[in-house]
Amino acid sequence: MKKAEKITPTADKLFEVSFEVCNRVGGIYRVLESKADKMIQHYDDKYFLVGPYYREKAKGEFKEEAAPPKIRKIFEKLEDEGIRCHYGRWLVKGKPLAILIDFTDYFYKVNEIKKEMWDNFGVDSLHTGYDYNEPTCWAYAAGRLIREIYSEYNGEKIVAHFHEWLSTAGLLYLKSKNCNVKTVFTTHATSLGRTLAFHSINFYKNLDKISPDEEARKYGVFPKHSVEKTAAKECDIFTTVSEITGMEAEKFLGRKPDVLLPNGLDIEKFLSFEDIAVKHRLQRRRLRNFVGSYFFPYYKFDLENTLFYFIIGRNELRAKGIDIYIDALGRLNKKMQEEKKDRTVVAFLFIPADVRGINPSLLENVEYFKDLEESLESALPNIEERILYNILKEEELTRENLISEEYLLEIEKKLHRMKRTGETPSLSTHHLNSLHDEIINHLKNAELLNKESDRVKVIYYPVYLTGYDGLSNLNYEEALEACHMGVFPSFYEPWGYTPLEAAALGVSSVTTDLAGFGRFRKGLKTKKDRPGVYILEREKKEDSEVVDDLYSFLYDFMKTSRRERVENKIEARKIASKADWQNFVINYIEAHNKSFQEKK
């Protein structure tokens, strides 16, 4: 792998254009903010991010500053057209320079912009709604801005790097004006590929038989597909985030990527492995308490002999492999029942859905559990004092001389109040608005019902992990730290940040060879028996085979010792360090530099 210090940018200025600059709507926000500091190390103040200006979203994200004279002159010119630019710093690590564009008063031009794209490139966007028109208008305004900057700084080498179809109108504008700004285009996931995956179509097996334009029309995404395909053709350098997305893009967009730009993370933001071990114990205790409040009013099991599995992500049953996860858990449950295993698996599904509110019974259970915990905490000083005095008196430690009868009676009353007889723990923490929720139905079909006899218990947690949801009160990272294994059997995952983030937190996981990160991990040398991040083969297998393989893996992991799990954690952390932006950002510089090379 290339060393960061051995590559020098050719460009005098770099503009990275994305609809998610200071505007958190998806995964690209995470890509941009996490690598900004490393980009500055190479480009310094020659690096600018360009995004949309939304006043409320900019609060806490963006600090406005006075623009330099030349830039201010450009802003004044664009304002006469209805394009209002805000210059300042994005408040993320490195505080990169950012220009946010308020295009509210420019929106009147949207039909004219779409006509231009049709006349110049044949981009069909006649029947589009606001979800297309909004980013198109903003992106065109971004193109106008970059062209004016190029004119003002005549003679400087400038690269404009555009992300996803939402920014492509800016790229096409520059091309239509024969502006000598070099262009790089990155598709993180093709609009057609994402759509087909959402409709549970296994297009990887039939790539050669698919007619992209026809399928895009069939599923109503042709305008997005059309502009994306055109940008891939017209840009100087075309890139994707992974090998698997490159295969998809070559077929759907008609161009093989010139450079791959895998997504990394800033490993410096994560704790050392020693601190990770401490955090795991702390967060595991919090999660155990929540699990106790969830199940113990109904029946008991040994929490110290329980493993926590989890899946987390968008509510896409097929694309995210939620169906495979549930089916494998169902198989695992039956096997553990047959073998009368004394170990328990609690499997979480952190999948946001449309909810009415928290299940009132669960909320009540949580409050009862907290009350019990507080009673114990208040009694501990007296118990510790009695232990000390009895040791000094050389008397035997017994329940009678440590705990008063009054306290035991109080605890007995609290325990009795918690009990729920004749009921079974719910499958979901919340009441769902849909009476036919896909995940609930799939859990029931897999006979995962949270009965006392089940060795695999499930908790469907259909809200975002904010850290203050009134239940576990764990945020995203804390929930990952508390668990033993992340399960991500994705069918469609252009990159896949979660298993990488889990690895950085010292959490083992399983991903697939259809995920960008999975294919990256497959190319690394790891310990054969304890690889940290496991790879599940999906590309050439039927779903039933994938379920069999995942079940076998979950079963084997269930039997691992604590020492074996620690070895996995160490290896997972090593893998994460290889995906540090310090290494991956070099690919960006390479793509930018290649744009200046003469095409053969």
C-alpha positions as CSV (number, residue, x, y, z in Angstrom):
1,M,0.0,0.0,0.0
2,K,1.3,3.5,-0.8
3,K,2.5,5.7,1.9
4,A,0.7,9.0,2.5
5,E,3.9,11.1,2.2
6,K,4.9,9.7,-1.2
7,I,2.1,11.3,-3.3
8,T,1.8,15.0,-4.1
9,P,-1.4,16.5,-5.5
10,T,-1.1,17.9,-9.0
11,A,-4.1,20.2,-8.5
12,D,-3.8,23.8,-7.2
13,K,-7.4,23.6,-5.9
14,L,-9.8,20.7,-5.2
15,F,-13.5,21.1,-4.9
16,E,-15.4,18.1,-3.5
17,V,-19.1,18.4,-4.3
18,S,-21.7,16.5,-2.5
19,F,-25.3,17.0,-1.4
20,E,-24.3,15.7,2.0
21,V,-21.8,18.4,3.0
22,C,-23.1,19.8,6.2
23,N,-26.3,17.9,5.4
24,R,-26.6,14.5,7.0
25,V,-29.0,12.4,4.9
26,G,-27.0,9.2,4.3
27,G,-23.7,7.4,4.4
28,I,-21.8,9.8,2.2
29,Y,-21.8,12.3,5.0
30,R,-19.8,9.9,7.1
31,V,-17.3,9.4,4.3
32,L,-16.7,13.1,3.8
33,E,-16.5,14.1,7.4
34,S,-14.3,11.2,8.5
35,K,-11.7,11.8,5.7
36,A,-11.7,15.6,5.7
37,D,-8.7,15.9,8.1
38,K,-6.6,13.6,5.9
39,M,-7.5,15.5,2.7
40,I,-6.3,18.7,4.4
41,Q,-3.0,17.1,5.2
42,H,-2.4,16.8,1.4
43,Y,-4.2,19.9,0.0
44,D,-4.1,22.3,3.0
45,D,-6.2,25.4,2.2
46,K,-6.5,24.3,-1.5
47,Y,-9.3,21.9,-0.4
48,F,-13.0,23.1,-0.5
49,L,-16.2,21.1,0.1
50,V,-19.3,22.3,-1.7
51,G,-22.8,21.5,-0.4
52,P,-26.3,22.9,-0.1
53,Y,-27.2,25.6,2.4
54,Y,-30.1,24.8,4.7
55,R,-30.2,27.2,7.6
56,E,-31.4,24.8,10.3
57,K,-29.1,22.0,9.3
58,A,-26.1,24.3,9.1
59,K,-26.5,25.2,12.8
60,G,-23.8,23.4,14.7
61,E,-22.3,22.1,11.4
62,F,-21.0,25.2,9.7
63,K,-19.2,28.3,10.9
64,E,-19.5,31.2,8.5
65,E,-16.5,33.4,7.8
66,A,-15.6,36.3,5.5
67,A,-14.7,35.1,2.1
68,P,-11.4,36.2,0.5
69,P,-11.7,39.2,-1.9
70,K,-11.6,37.1,-5.1
71,I,-14.1,34.6,-3.8
72,R,-16.4,37.4,-2.5
73,K,-16.3,39.0,-6.0
74,I,-17.6,35.7,-7.4
75,F,-20.3,35.4,-4.8
76,E,-21.6,38.9,-5.6
77,K,-21.8,38.0,-9.3
78,L,-23.7,34.8,-8.6
79,E,-26.1,36.5,-6.2
80,D,-27.4,38.6,-9.1
81,E,-28.5,35.3,-10.6
82,G,-30.2,34.0,-7.4
83,I,-27.3,31.9,-6.2
84,R,-26.3,32.8,-2.6
85,C,-23.1,31.3,-1.4
86,H,-21.9,31.0,2.2
87,Y,-18.2,30.7,2.9
88,G,-16.8,29.1,6.1
89,R,-15.7,26.0,7.9
90,W,-17.4,22.6,8.3
91,L,-17.2,21.8,12.1
92,V,-15.7,18.4,11.8
93,K,-12.1,17.2,12.5
94,G,-9.7,19.4,10.5
95,K,-12.4,22.1,10.0
96,P,-12.2,22.1,6.2
97,L,-13.2,25.1,4.1
98,A,-16.8,24.7,2.8
99,I,-19.0,26.7,0.5
100,L,-22.7,26.1,1.0
101,I,-25.1,27.2,-1.8
102,D,-28.6,28.6,-1.1
103,F,-30.4,27.9,-4.4
104,T,-33.9,28.9,-3.2
105,D,-34.0,31.9,-5.5
106,Y,-32.4,29.9,-8.4
107,F,-35.0,27.2,-8.5
108,Y,-37.0,29.0,-11.2
109,K,-34.3,27.8,-13.6
110,V,-34.8,24.1,-12.9
111,N,-36.8,23.3,-16.2
112,E,-34.2,25.3,-18.2
113,I,-31.4,23.3,-16.5
114,K,-33.1,20.0,-17.4
115,K,-33.6,21.2,-21.0
116,E,-29.9,22.0,-21.2
117,M,-29.0,18.5,-20.1
118,W,-31.3,17.1,-22.7
119,D,-30.0,19.2,-25.5
120,N,-26.4,18.7,-24.6
121,F,-26.3,15.1,-23.4
122,G,-29.7,13.5,-24.0
123,V,-30.4,13.2,-20.3
124,D,-34.1,12.4,-20.0
125,S,-35.6,14.2,-16.9
126,L,-38.9,15.3,-18.2
127,H,-41.1,13.5,-15.7
128,T,-39.3,14.1,-12.4
129,G,-40.4,15.3,-9.0
130,Y,-38.8,17.4,-6.3
131,D,-36.5,14.6,-5.2
132,Y,-34.7,14.9,-8.6
133,N,-35.2,18.7,-9.2
134,E,-33.9,19.9,-5.9
135,P,-30.4,18.3,-6.1
136,T,-30.2,19.0,-9.8
137,C,-30.8,22.7,-9.3
138,W,-28.2,22.8,-6.5
139,A,-25.6,20.9,-8.4
140,Y,-26.0,23.1,-11.5
141,A,-25.4,26.1,-9.2
142,A,-22.3,24.4,-7.8
143,G,-21.0,24.0,-11.4
144,R,-21.6,27.7,-12.0
145,L,-19.6,28.5,-8.9
146,I,-16.7,26.3,-9.9
147,R,-16.6,27.7,-13.4
148,E,-16.5,31.3,-12.1
149,I,-13.7,30.3,-9.7
150,Y,-11.7,28.8,-12.5
151,S,-12.1,32.0,-14.6
152,E,-11.1,34.2,-11.7
153,Y,-8.0,32.0,-10.8
154,N,-7.0,31.7,-14.5
155,G,-4.0,29.4,-15.0
156,E,-4.6,27.3,-11.8
157,K,-5.1,23.6,-12.1
158,I,-8.5,22.7,-10.6
159,V,-10.2,19.4,-10.0
160,A,-13.9,19.1,-9.1
161,H,-14.9,15.7,-7.5
162,F,-18.6,15.0,-7.7
163,H,-20.3,12.4,-5.5
164,E,-23.4,10.4,-6.6
165,W,-26.1,11.2,-9.2
166,L,-27.3,14.1,-7.0
167,S,-24.3,16.2,-7.9
168,T,-24.0,15.3,-11.6
169,A,-25.7,18.3,-13.1
170,G,-22.7,20.4,-12.0
171,L,-20.3,18.0,-13.7
172,L,-22.3,18.1,-16.9
173,Y,-22.6,21.9,-16.8
174,L,-18.8,22.2,-16.7
175,K,-18.5,19.8,-19.6
176,S,-21.1,21.6,-21.7
177,K,-19.1,24.9,-21.3
178,N,-15.8,23.2,-22.2
179,C,-14.4,24.5,-19.0
180,N,-10.9,23.1,-18.4
181,V,-11.7,21.9,-14.9
182,K,-10.8,18.3,-14.4
183,T,-13.7,16.2,-13.2
184,V,-13.9,13.0,-11.1
185,F,-17.2,11.2,-10.5
186,T,-17.8,8.7,-7.8
187,T,-20.9,6.5,-7.6
188,H,-21.3,5.0,-4.2
189,A,-24.2,2.8,-5.4
190,T,-25.9,2.9,-8.7
191,S,-29.5,4.1,-8.6
192,L,-30.6,1.1,-10.6
193,G,-28.6,-1.4,-8.5
194,R,-30.1,0.0,-5.2
195,T,-33.6,-0.2,-6.7
196,L,-33.3,-3.8,-8.0
197,A,-31.9,-4.9,-4.6
198,F,-34.8,-3.2,-2.8
199,H,-37.2,-5.2,-5.0
200,S,-35.3,-8.4,-4.0
201,I,-33.9,-9.0,-7.5
202,N,-30.6,-10.9,-7.5
203,F,-29.1,-9.0,-10.5
204,Y,-25.6,-10.2,-9.8
205,K,-26.5,-13.6,-11.2
206,N,-27.9,-12.1,-14.4
207,L,-25.7,-9.1,-15.1
208,D,-25.1,-10.1,-18.7
209,K,-28.9,-10.6,-19.3
210,I,-30.1,-7.3,-17.9
211,S,-30.9,-4.3,-20.1
212,P,-30.2,-1.4,-17.7
213,D,-32.2,1.3,-19.5
214,E,-35.2,-1.0,-19.8
215,E,-35.0,-2.0,-16.1
216,A,-34.6,1.6,-15.0
217,R,-37.8,2.6,-16.9
218,K,-39.6,-0.4,-15.5
219,Y,-38.9,0.6,-11.9
220,G,-39.3,4.3,-12.4
221,V,-35.7,5.5,-11.9
222,F,-34.7,6.2,-15.4
223,P,-34.1,10.0,-14.9
224,K,-31.6,9.3,-12.1
225,H,-30.1,6.4,-14.1
226,S,-29.8,8.5,-17.2
227,V,-27.9,11.4,-15.6
228,E,-25.7,9.0,-13.6
229,K,-24.8,7.0,-16.8
230,T,-24.1,10.3,-18.7
231,A,-21.8,11.6,-15.9
232,A,-19.9,8.3,-15.8
233,K,-19.3,8.6,-19.5
234,E,-18.4,12.3,-19.6
235,C,-16.2,12.6,-16.5
236,D,-12.4,12.5,-16.8
237,I,-12.0,9.9,-14.1
238,F,-14.8,7.5,-13.0
239,T,-14.6,5.9,-9.6
240,T,-16.6,3.6,-7.3
241,V,-16.1,2.6,-3.7
242,S,-15.5,-1.1,-4.2
243,E,-14.8,-4.0,-6.6
244,I,-18.4,-5.2,-6.3
245,T,-19.9,-1.8,-7.2
246,G,-17.4,-1.5,-10.0
247,M,-18.8,-4.7,-11.6
248,E,-22.3,-3.3,-11.2
249,A,-21.3,0.1,-12.6
250,E,-19.5,-1.3,-15.6
251,K,-22.7,-3.1,-16.6
252,F,-25.3,-0.5,-15.7
253,L,-23.4,2.7,-16.5
254,G,-21.2,1.4,-19.3
255,R,-17.8,2.3,-17.9
256,K,-15.3,0.4,-15.8
257,P,-13.9,2.4,-12.8
258,D,-10.5,4.0,-13.4
259,V,-9.8,4.0,-9.7
260,L,-11.4,2.4,-6.6
261,L,-12.0,4.6,-3.6
262,P,-12.8,2.4,-0.7
263,N,-14.4,4.0,2.4
264,G,-12.2,4.3,5.4
265,L,-12.4,5.5,9.0
266,D,-10.3,7.7,11.2
267,I,-8.8,5.0,13.5
268,E,-7.4,7.8,15.9
269,K,-11.0,8.5,16.9
270,F,-11.4,5.0,18.4
271,L,-10.1,3.8,21.8
272,S,-7.0,1.7,22.3
273,F,-7.7,-2.1,22.6
274,E,-7.1,-1.9,26.4
275,D,-9.7,0.8,26.8
276,I,-12.0,-1.1,24.4
277,A,-12.0,-4.1,26.8
278,V,-13.0,-1.8,29.7
279,K,-15.8,-0.2,27.6
280,H,-17.1,-3.7,26.5
281,R,-17.5,-4.7,30.2
282,L,-19.2,-1.5,31.1
283,Q,-21.7,-1.4,28.1
284,R,-22.3,-5.2,28.4
285,R,-23.4,-4.7,32.0
286,R,-25.9,-2.0,30.8
287,L,-27.2,-4.2,28.1
288,R,-27.5,-7.2,30.4
289,N,-29.6,-5.0,32.8
290,F,-31.9,-4.1,29.9
291,V,-32.2,-7.7,28.8
292,G,-32.9,-8.7,32.4
293,S,-35.8,-6.1,32.5
294,Y,-37.0,-7.4,29.1
295,F,-37.2,-11.1,30.0
296,F,-36.9,-11.7,33.7
297,P,-40.5,-10.6,34.7
298,Y,-41.6,-13.7,32.6
299,Y,-38.8,-16.3,33.2
300,K,-35.1,-16.5,34.1
301,F,-31.9,-17.6,32.4
302,D,-28.2,-17.1,33.1
303,L,-27.1,-13.7,31.8
304,E,-23.4,-14.5,32.4
305,N,-23.7,-17.4,30.0
306,T,-25.5,-15.4,27.3
307,L,-24.1,-14.1,24.0
308,F,-25.4,-11.0,22.3
309,Y,-25.7,-11.0,18.5
310,F,-26.9,-8.0,16.5
311,I,-27.8,-6.7,13.1
312,I,-28.2,-2.9,12.5
313,G,-29.1,-0.9,9.4
314,R,-31.9,0.3,7.1
315,N,-35.2,-1.6,7.1
316,E,-34.4,-3.6,3.9
317,L,-35.3,-7.2,4.6
318,R,-33.7,-8.6,1.5
319,A,-30.8,-6.2,0.6
320,K,-29.5,-6.1,4.2
321,G,-29.9,-9.8,4.7
322,I,-32.3,-9.5,7.6
323,D,-34.3,-12.4,6.2
324,I,-31.1,-14.6,6.2
325,Y,-30.2,-13.5,9.7
326,I,-33.7,-14.5,11.0
327,D,-33.8,-17.8,9.2
328,A,-30.3,-18.8,10.5
329,L,-31.3,-17.8,14.1
330,G,-34.4,-20.0,13.8
331,R,-32.2,-22.9,12.8
332,L,-29.8,-22.1,15.7
333,N,-32.7,-22.0,18.2
334,K,-33.9,-25.5,17.2
335,K,-30.4,-26.9,17.4
336,M,-29.7,-25.5,20.8
337,Q,-33.1,-26.8,22.0
338,E,-32.3,-30.3,20.7
339,E,-28.9,-30.3,22.4
340,K,-30.4,-28.8,25.6
341,K,-27.7,-26.1,25.6
342,D,-27.3,-24.2,28.8
343,R,-26.1,-21.1,26.9
344,T,-28.5,-18.5,25.6
345,V,-28.3,-16.2,22.6
346,V,-30.1,-12.9,22.6
347,A,-30.3,-11.6,19.0
348,F,-31.0,-7.9,18.5
349,L,-32.4,-6.3,15.4
350,F,-31.6,-2.6,15.5
351,I,-33.7,-1.8,12.5
352,P,-35.7,1.5,12.5
353,A,-39.4,1.2,11.5
354,D,-42.6,3.2,11.8
355,V,-43.6,3.0,15.4
356,R,-46.5,4.2,17.6
357,G,-44.6,4.2,20.9
358,I,-42.8,2.1,23.4
359,N,-44.6,-1.1,24.6
360,P,-46.1,0.1,27.9
361,S,-45.5,-3.3,29.6
362,L,-41.8,-3.1,28.7
363,L,-41.5,0.5,30.0
364,E,-43.1,-0.6,33.3
365,N,-40.6,-3.6,33.5
366,V,-37.7,-1.2,33.0
367,E,-38.9,1.1,35.8
368,Y,-39.3,-1.9,38.1
369,F,-35.8,-3.1,37.3
370,K,-34.3,0.3,38.0
371,D,-36.2,0.5,41.3
372,L,-34.7,-2.9,42.2
373,E,-31.2,-1.8,41.2
374,E,-31.5,1.4,43.2
375,S,-32.6,-0.5,46.3
376,L,-29.5,-2.7,46.0
377,E,-27.2,0.3,45.5
378,S,-28.6,2.0,48.6
379,A,-28.1,-1.2,50.7
380,L,-24.6,-2.0,49.5
381,P,-22.7,0.4,51.9
382,N,-24.4,-1.4,54.9
383,I,-23.7,-4.8,53.5
384,E,-20.0,-3.9,52.8
385,E,-19.7,-2.6,56.4
386,R,-21.1,-5.8,57.8
387,I,-18.8,-7.9,55.7
388,L,-15.8,-5.9,57.1
389,Y,-16.9,-6.2,60.7
390,N,-17.7,-9.9,60.5
391,I,-14.2,-10.5,58.9
392,L,-12.6,-8.6,61.7
393,K,-14.6,-10.6,64.3
394,E,-13.6,-13.7,62.4
395,E,-17.2,-14.8,62.1
396,E,-18.7,-16.8,59.3
397,L,-20.3,-14.7,56.6
398,T,-24.0,-15.7,56.4
399,R,-27.1,-14.2,54.8
400,E,-28.5,-13.6,58.3
401,N,-25.5,-11.4,59.5
402,L,-25.2,-9.5,56.2
403,I,-28.7,-8.8,55.1
404,S,-31.6,-7.7,57.3
405,E,-35.0,-9.5,57.1
406,E,-36.7,-6.1,56.4
407,Y,-34.5,-5.6,53.4
408,L,-35.1,-9.1,52.1
409,L,-38.9,-8.6,52.5
410,E,-38.7,-5.3,50.6
411,I,-36.8,-7.0,47.7
412,E,-39.3,-9.9,47.7
413,K,-42.2,-7.4,47.3
414,K,-40.4,-5.7,44.4
415,L,-39.7,-9.0,42.7
416,H,-43.3,-10.1,43.1
417,R,-44.5,-6.8,41.5
418,M,-42.2,-7.4,38.5
419,K,-43.6,-10.9,37.7
420,R,-45.8,-11.4,34.7
421,T,-47.5,-14.8,34.6
422,G,-49.2,-16.4,31.6
423,E,-47.4,-14.0,29.2
424,T,-44.5,-14.1,26.8
425,P,-42.0,-11.3,26.2
426,S,-42.9,-9.3,23.1
427,L,-40.8,-9.6,20.0
428,S,-40.5,-5.8,19.6
429,T,-39.7,-3.0,22.1
430,H,-42.3,-0.8,20.4
431,H,-45.8,-1.0,19.0
432,L,-45.5,-0.9,15.2
433,N,-47.9,1.1,13.0
434,S,-48.0,-1.7,10.5
435,L,-50.1,-4.8,11.4
436,H,-48.1,-6.8,8.9
437,D,-44.5,-5.8,9.7
438,E,-42.2,-7.9,7.5
439,I,-39.7,-8.5,10.3
440,I,-42.3,-9.6,12.9
441,N,-43.8,-11.9,10.3
442,H,-40.4,-13.4,9.5
443,L,-39.6,-13.9,13.1
444,K,-42.8,-15.8,13.6
445,N,-42.3,-17.9,10.5
446,A,-38.9,-18.9,11.9
447,E,-40.6,-19.8,15.2
448,L,-38.6,-17.2,17.2
449,L,-41.3,-16.4,19.7
450,N,-39.4,-15.6,22.9
451,K,-40.9,-18.6,24.7
452,E,-39.1,-19.8,27.9
453,S,-38.0,-23.0,26.0
454,D,-36.3,-20.9,23.2
455,R,-32.5,-20.8,23.5
456,V,-32.4,-17.9,21.0
457,K,-34.3,-14.9,22.2
458,V,-35.0,-11.9,19.9
459,I,-35.4,-8.2,20.5
460,Y,-36.6,-6.1,17.6
461,Y,-35.5,-2.6,18.4
462,P,-37.2,-0.4,15.7
463,V,-35.8,3.0,16.7
464,Y,-32.5,4.8,16.1
465,L,-30.0,4.3,18.9
466,T,-29.8,7.8,20.3
467,G,-28.6,7.1,23.9
468,Y,-31.8,8.5,25.4
469,D,-34.7,6.3,24.2
470,G,-36.0,5.5,27.6
471,L,-35.1,1.7,27.4
472,S,-31.5,0.6,27.1
473,N,-30.4,4.3,26.7
474,L,-27.4,3.0,24.6
475,N,-26.2,5.0,21.6
476,Y,-25.0,3.4,18.4
477,E,-21.4,2.9,19.4
478,E,-22.3,1.8,23.0
479,A,-24.7,-0.9,21.6
480,L,-22.0,-2.3,19.3
481,E,-19.5,-2.3,22.2
482,A,-21.9,-4.3,24.4
483,C,-22.4,-7.1,21.9
484,H,-20.3,-10.1,21.0
485,M,-21.0,-10.5,17.3
486,G,-22.4,-8.4,14.5
487,V,-24.2,-10.2,11.7
488,F,-24.4,-8.5,8.3
489,P,-25.4,-11.1,5.6
490,S,-26.1,-8.4,3.1
491,F,-27.2,-9.1,-0.5
492,Y,-26.5,-5.5,-1.6
493,E,-23.9,-3.4,0.2
494,P,-21.6,-1.3,-2.0
495,W,-19.2,-0.8,0.9
496,G,-20.6,-1.6,4.4
497,Y,-19.5,0.7,7.2
498,T,-21.0,-1.1,10.2
499,P,-18.8,-4.2,10.2
500,L,-15.7,-1.9,9.7
501,E,-16.8,0.3,12.6
502,A,-17.6,-2.8,14.7
503,A,-14.0,-4.0,14.0
504,A,-12.6,-0.6,15.1
505,L,-14.6,-1.0,18.4
506,G,-13.1,-4.5,18.8
507,V,-16.3,-6.3,17.9
508,S,-16.2,-9.4,15.7
509,S,-18.6,-9.6,12.8
510,V,-19.6,-11.6,9.7
511,T,-20.2,-9.9,6.4
512,T,-20.5,-11.2,2.8
513,D,-18.6,-11.4,-0.5
514,L,-21.3,-9.2,-2.0
515,A,-20.3,-6.3,0.3
516,G,-17.5,-3.9,-0.7
517,F,-15.9,-4.2,2.7
518,G,-16.3,-8.0,2.7
519,R,-14.3,-8.2,-0.6
520,F,-11.7,-5.9,0.9
521,R,-11.4,-8.0,4.0
522,K,-11.2,-11.2,1.8
523,G,-8.0,-9.8,0.3
524,L,-6.3,-9.5,3.6
525,K,-4.2,-12.1,5.4
526,T,-5.9,-13.0,8.7
527,K,-5.8,-15.8,11.2
528,K,-7.7,-18.7,9.6
529,D,-9.5,-19.9,12.8
530,R,-9.9,-16.4,14.4
531,P,-10.1,-13.9,11.5
532,G,-12.0,-11.2,13.5
533,V,-14.3,-10.5,10.5
534,Y,-15.7,-13.6,8.9
535,I,-16.8,-13.7,5.2
536,L,-20.1,-15.4,4.2
537,E,-20.2,-16.4,0.6
538,R,-23.3,-15.2,-1.2
539,E,-22.3,-14.3,-4.7
540,K,-22.7,-17.8,-6.2
541,K,-25.0,-19.4,-3.7
542,E,-28.8,-19.8,-3.3
543,D,-30.4,-18.3,-0.2
544,S,-31.0,-21.7,1.4
545,E,-27.2,-22.4,1.2
546,V,-26.4,-19.0,2.7
547,V,-28.8,-19.7,5.6
548,D,-27.1,-23.1,6.2
549,D,-23.7,-21.5,6.2
550,L,-24.7,-18.7,8.5
551,Y,-26.4,-21.0,10.9
552,S,-23.3,-23.2,11.1
553,F,-21.2,-20.1,11.8
554,L,-23.5,-18.8,14.5
555,Y,-23.6,-22.2,16.1
556,D,-19.8,-22.5,16.2
557,F,-19.4,-19.0,17.5
558,M,-22.0,-19.7,20.2
559,K,-19.6,-22.4,21.5
560,T,-16.5,-20.2,21.6
561,S,-14.7,-19.6,24.9
562,R,-14.0,-16.1,26.3
563,R,-10.3,-16.4,25.3
564,E,-11.3,-17.3,21.7
565,R,-13.6,-14.3,21.5
566,V,-10.9,-12.0,22.8
567,E,-8.5,-13.3,20.1
568,N,-11.2,-12.5,17.5
569,K,-11.6,-9.0,19.0
570,I,-7.8,-8.3,18.6
571,E,-7.8,-9.5,15.0
572,A,-10.9,-7.4,14.2
573,R,-9.1,-4.3,15.5
574,K,-6.1,-5.1,13.3
575,I,-8.3,-5.3,10.2
576,A,-9.9,-1.9,11.1
577,S,-6.5,-0.3,11.2
578,K,-5.8,-1.4,7.6
579,A,-8.9,0.6,6.5
580,D,-7.6,3.8,8.1
581,W,-8.1,6.9,5.9
582,Q,-4.4,7.6,6.3
583,N,-4.0,4.7,3.8
584,F,-7.2,5.0,1.7
585,V,-7.0,8.8,1.1
586,I,-4.1,8.1,-1.3
587,N,-6.6,6.6,-3.8
588,Y,-8.4,9.9,-3.9
589,I,-5.1,11.8,-4.7
590,E,-4.3,9.2,-7.3
591,A,-7.8,9.7,-9.0
592,H,-7.4,13.5,-8.9
593,N,-3.8,13.3,-10.4
594,K,-4.9,10.9,-13.1
595,S,-7.5,13.4,-14.3
596,F,-4.6,15.6,-15.6
597,Q,-3.0,12.8,-17.6
598,E,-3.5,12.7,-21.3
599,K,-6.2,10.2,-22.3
600,K,-4.8,7.4,-24.6
